[in-house]
Amino acid sequence: METLPPTFVNGFHDVATISKQAYKQLGNTDLVVPKMTFGCAAIGSVYRPTDDKESILVTKEAIKQGLNMIDTAPWYGCGKSEKVLGEILPKLPRKSFYINTKVGRYLPEYEKMFDFSAERVIQSVDESLSRLGLDYVDIIQVHDLEFAPSIDQIINETLPALQKVKESGKARYIGITAYPLDILRTVVERSTVKIDAVLTYCHGSMNDNSLQDNLPFFKENAVDITRIATHFSLTQPGIDTTLISTASLGNLKKNIQVFRNGITEKEQLISDDIMKQFFKPLNNATWGNAEVVMYQEKLKQAVKTSLQ
């Protein structure tokens, strides 16, 4: 029996062609991709003047040939790459491709090139979706984060904004991109937002293959903190049962897997480190009475308005 990726669409793809290709799960995501991804800087005329009609044909052919991951950005031709993709992607089966785009890098003028603020991030995602003609992207990435005024802005502003984008349903996963590998490592280590994918360039080439030295780190640090949190709650002594709610079949299966099998030794080490560094110093701090106070304030405002 042929092995086909989740993006296979009968009648659009050729079974014989797709079944011959090797596909692999991308990190801890549910994206199943081939060794080759279709990069779309070129169709934004980044490297040379290009013909949009030809670019559309190239894009369709790439997807039909099973290159199911498409990577673009607002930076590629000041939105041209996304616009060209928007001419063809809405006409193709949405199941047949994954689409990644980026935030943070935009225009050629230096004073307008980068903006990693939360407000611009939210606006940029909406602009990209409009150009692409899509409701969501599979991965939303911080573009060339080494150019940010500080890593603190990426940690405290950019990534939390992308988390809101993810929660809104406009993106399924969050990624980061940069050239320096050490900066990528730093962001992965410090981020409180789960980073699902890391993209770098020119470190897996004949002249520079230094990415190989860092692969174990990036693979080992893509842990799912929800597994750790679930396990922590389920293993508290003296509690007969713990209520964990979800409306996701995938999350339900994940929770049951943790319930039955626990977590790995590496996840336990990370759990211990998280507790030591972040949660124990809080000394059981929570939102406490905040909701009651907020309710009472809103109630006073409502009553005051009704009496006017």
DRENFI-198839 format. One line per field, with one value per residue (C-alpha): residue in three letters; x, y, z. Coordinates in pm, whole numbers, plus 50000, padded with zeros to 5 digits. Layout:
N
code = (ALA	...)
px = (X	...)
py = (Y	...)
pz = (Z	...)
END
This chain:
308
code = (MET	GLU	THR	LEU	PRO	PRO	THR	PHE	VAL	ASN	GLY	PHE	HIS	ASP	VAL	ALA	THR	ILE	SER	LYS	GLN	ALA	TYR	LYS	GLN	LEU	GLY	ASN	THR	ASP	LEU	VAL	VAL	PRO	LYS	MET	THR	PHE	GLY	CYS	ALA	ALA	ILE	GLY	SER	VAL	TYR	ARG	PRO	THR	ASP	ASP	LYS	GLU	SER	ILE	LEU	VAL	THR	LYS	GLU	ALA	ILE	LYS	GLN	GLY	LEU	ASN	MET	ILE	ASP	THR	ALA	PRO	TRP	TYR	GLY	CYS	GLY	LYS	SER	GLU	LYS	VAL	LEU	GLY	GLU	ILE	LEU	PRO	LYS	LEU	PRO	ARG	LYS	SER	PHE	TYR	ILE	ASN	THR	LYS	VAL	GLY	ARG	TYR	LEU	PRO	GLU	TYR	GLU	LYS	MET	PHE	ASP	PHE	SER	ALA	GLU	ARG	VAL	ILE	GLN	SER	VAL	ASP	GLU	SER	LEU	SER	ARG	LEU	GLY	LEU	ASP	TYR	VAL	ASP	ILE	ILE	GLN	VAL	HIS	ASP	LEU	GLU	PHE	ALA	PRO	SER	ILE	ASP	GLN	ILE	ILE	ASN	GLU	THR	LEU	PRO	ALA	LEU	GLN	LYS	VAL	LYS	GLU	SER	GLY	LYS	ALA	ARG	TYR	ILE	GLY	ILE	THR	ALA	TYR	PRO	LEU	ASP	ILE	LEU	ARG	THR	VAL	VAL	GLU	ARG	SER	THR	VAL	LYS	ILE	ASP	ALA	VAL	LEU	THR	TYR	CYS	HIS	GLY	SER	MET	ASN	ASP	ASN	SER	LEU	GLN	ASP	ASN	LEU	PRO	PHE	PHE	LYS	GLU	ASN	ALA	VAL	ASP	ILE	THR	ARG	ILE	ALA	THR	HIS	PHE	SER	LEU	THR	GLN	PRO	GLY	ILE	ASP	THR	THR	LEU	ILE	SER	THR	ALA	SER	LEU	GLY	ASN	LEU	LYS	LYS	ASN	ILE	GLN	VAL	PHE	ARG	ASN	GLY	ILE	THR	GLU	LYS	GLU	GLN	LEU	ILE	SER	ASP	ASP	ILE	MET	LYS	GLN	PHE	PHE	LYS	PRO	LEU	ASN	ASN	ALA	THR	TRP	GLY	ASN	ALA	GLU	VAL	VAL	MET	TYR	GLN	GLU	LYS	LEU	LYS	GLN	ALA	VAL	LYS	THR	SER	LEU	GLN)
px = (50000	50130	50228	50068	50104	49801	49817	49744	49431	49291	49231	49472	49786	49921	49932	50238	50437	50355	50393	50753	50860	50972	50784	50869	50691	50818	50937	50649	50393	50144	50290	50428	50675	50926	51298	51242	51031	50911	51067	50895	51149	51220	50861	50878	51148	51405	51684	51580	51278	51021	50702	50402	50217	50513	50544	50181	50243	50560	50372	50091	50335	50543	50235	50112	50455	50418	50626	50357	50533	50541	50749	50699	50716	50595	50962	50985	50919	50730	50440	50472	50549	50234	50026	50140	50061	49721	49649	49678	49651	49277	49212	49388	49264	49358	49440	49712	49963	50108	50188	50437	50479	50656	50635	50891	51065	50886	51023	51360	51400	51615	51395	51094	51259	51194	50913	50874	50610	50301	50069	50258	50272	49893	49844	50101	49929	49600	49774	49942	49618	49451	49727	49731	49352	49353	49192	49500	49865	50023	50332	50379	50744	50947	51159	51532	51490	51858	51769	51532	51634	51673	51601	51382	51135	51114	51060	50822	50631	50668	50622	50332	50162	50209	50060	49747	49749	49769	49488	49272	49302	49496	49807	49856	50218	50483	50836	51147	51404	51754	52101	52305	52251	52344	52061	51813	51931	51892	51535	51439	51584	51417	51080	50770	50579	50611	50826	50730	50980	51322	51437	51791	51982	52323	52433	52361	52573	52897	53084	52916	52754	52757	52385	52470	52642	52326	52058	52052	51979	51690	51540	51572	51421	51092	50909	50533	50485	50120	50242	50458	50175	49927	50168	50240	49870	49800	50082	49998	49963	49638	49416	49175	49105	49194	48948	49109	48880	48934	48726	49010	49036	49410	49450	49234	49458	49765	49623	49539	49889	50042	49792	49883	50253	50379	50651	51005	51316	51410	51063	51090	51426	51277	50975	51202	51401	51086	50956	51290	51346	50997	50716	50860	50984	50623	50527	50188	50093	49776	49514	49349	49053	49116	48808	48579	48726	48690	48331	48242	48394	48211	47887	47926	47986	47680	47457	47589	47519	47164	47082	47197)
py = (50000	50345	50585	50920	51247	51417	51680	51425	51512	51245	51380	51669	51469	51168	50870	50713	51038	51127	50775	50757	51056	51039	51259	51338	51503	51858	51869	51833	51973	51766	51895	51614	51749	51629	51705	52000	52307	52555	52892	53196	53477	53423	53482	53814	53914	53929	53785	53896	54031	53753	53689	53654	53419	53185	53210	53101	52798	52714	52734	52507	52255	52249	52166	51906	51741	51707	52004	52080	52342	52697	52966	53337	53676	54038	54129	53935	54207	54430	54186	54076	53715	53691	53865	53621	53330	53488	53449	53069	52932	53008	52811	52499	52250	52404	52057	52021	52267	52422	52793	52983	53359	53605	53928	54191	54277	54483	54765	54843	55183	55133	55341	55134	54794	54641	54670	54399	54578	54386	54626	54589	54210	54183	54420	54236	53900	54045	54207	53879	53682	53940	53919	53539	53511	53268	53244	53116	53020	52705	52872	53241	53329	53619	53733	53791	53861	53950	54296	54374	54661	54397	54032	54144	54293	53960	53772	54016	54167	53996	53634	53702	53887	53582	53369	53584	53535	53161	53165	53361	53079	53284	53067	52709	52724	52981	52994	53210	53286	53435	53387	53371	53033	53161	53415	53145	52934	53228	53297	52930	52918	53238	53232	53170	53121	52774	52789	52517	52572	52728	52851	52959	52991	52921	52697	52371	52441	52306	52614	52626	52326	52460	52393	52027	52118	52287	52044	51840	52155	52268	51920	51865	52202	52175	52027	52064	52251	52136	51779	51893	52094	51807	51559	51793	51822	51451	51346	51562	51345	51336	51438	51169	51303	51608	51770	51860	51995	52008	52036	51902	51533	51575	51731	51461	51191	51378	51413	51043	50956	51160	51012	50657	50685	50991	51210	51145	51188	51497	51648	51582	51761	52059	52052	52064	52350	52549	52509	52613	52917	53056	52916	52851	53213	53324	53157	53034	53369	53356	53599	53562	53796	53980	53847	53943	54294	54334	54210	54453	54744	54650	54611	54961	55104	54925	55047	55402	55398	55266	55547	55823)
pz = (50000	49909	50188	50121	50320	50480	50205	49930	49733	49507	49158	49211	49290	49106	49342	49179	49197	49557	49695	49572	49781	50142	50388	50748	51040	51098	51459	51704	51461	51264	50938	50721	50467	50205	50210	49977	50058	49795	49883	49733	49760	49391	49278	49462	49210	49489	49276	48925	48738	48705	48511	48740	48504	48500	48879	48914	48694	48888	49220	49103	48959	49278	49485	49236	49255	49633	49751	50003	50217	50077	50247	50181	50355	50318	50267	49941	49685	49932	49933	49569	49657	49870	49601	49332	49563	49621	49250	49265	49621	49669	49350	49480	49741	50079	50203	49939	50088	50401	50387	50603	50612	50837	51035	51128	50798	50535	50318	50152	50318	50627	50852	50743	50707	51049	51300	51565	51772	51876	51693	51365	51405	51432	51138	50926	50966	50846	50549	50455	50476	50254	49993	50006	49989	50282	50625	50804	50759	50894	51044	51127	51173	51317	51023	51085	51454	51495	51359	51646	51877	52147	52205	52494	52246	52063	52390	52558	52266	51929	52030	52269	51981	51761	52037	52015	51637	51692	51946	51702	51449	51194	51234	51349	51462	51560	51421	51438	51170	51182	51042	51369	51533	51879	51874	51774	52067	52306	52197	52224	52576	52697	52523	52733	52407	52255	51942	51697	51415	51359	51018	50935	50610	50459	50749	50571	50267	50124	50248	50592	50757	51114	51159	51217	51543	51671	51554	51877	52078	51859	51849	52225	52322	52132	52431	52475	52803	52818	52866	53155	53314	53275	53431	53723	53808	53765	53998	54300	54615	54808	54515	54401	54053	53843	53600	53266	52993	52616	52300	52086	51996	51952	52295	52450	52305	52425	52777	52791	52670	52955	53203	53104	53025	53210	53061	52945	53159	52958	53007	53381	53395	53212	53443	53747	53596	53511	53865	54013	53793	53741	53951	54298	54328	54269	54599	54476	54321	54109	53982	54324	54367	54040	53861	54148	54163	53787	53799	54077	53885	53565	53763	53913	53568	53429	53713	53677	53304	53353	53600	53365)
END
